[in-house]
Amino acid sequence: FDGLLVPLLFTFAYFIGIFIVATIIKVNSIVDIGWGFGFVVGSWLSLLVTENPTFLSYALVMFITIWGLRLSIRLYKRNWGKPEDFRYADWRKEWGKNVVIIAFFRVFMIQGIINFIVGSAAYSVIKYNQFVLGSTEQYFVLIALLIALTGLFFEVVGDEQLRVHINKKTRSLLTTGLWSITRHPNYFGEILIWVGIYLTGITLIYTNSVSPIYYALLVISPLLMSIVLITISTPLLEKNMEKYAGWKEYIQRVPMIFPWGKKG
């Protein structure tokens, strides 16, 4: 676990910094803007403390950089200078005069912990893998990277389709494109991304870079991301979407996250 110390220390310092800014401007939802960039810096720090980075190390850092910067820049353009997101605004009212101290722990520290745990698989693979092109495990690693790239496709295309739809100002549900096969293509994409990144770590087992127990523990990365998106983020968002006409018909026709999942 010593290889995770640098990204761990950075992650907590990073989210404390976001907390300070959010408290000054009284907009806690800026933590969403900083979410993706946290992984970017964490992955680069892992690369910097890696003695002999491989092709896979660089590939993961580049992938996370593209993903994380795109996400943070998109959220910055969409949210900066606008009122606090409805979720954080509701919590601000609920917490009242104790909003600063409660938000520090329940918003920023919790997100910091989740950010680090989710990123831990990527940081470990970046630092410890001994992947060599042409090796036995290369095909499995390439399949894992393809899963992550598929996730990026769903996230990027889903977000762009939503942006175009919102700009039409029809104030209606988006039910076409990727949104016709899953109600949350961006969340489905994010789950695929972290599953794919975790699976690239199979090279750690092939080369005995880490113990099987260590690698098995890293499954908490995609598992935690999936749990957060499915049980917390999605219900909060869908509660806000119920106001749109055709919502009941839409959820009966299209699965929540997984295209092959249960409808309704």
Disulfide bonds with the S-S distance in Angstrom:
none
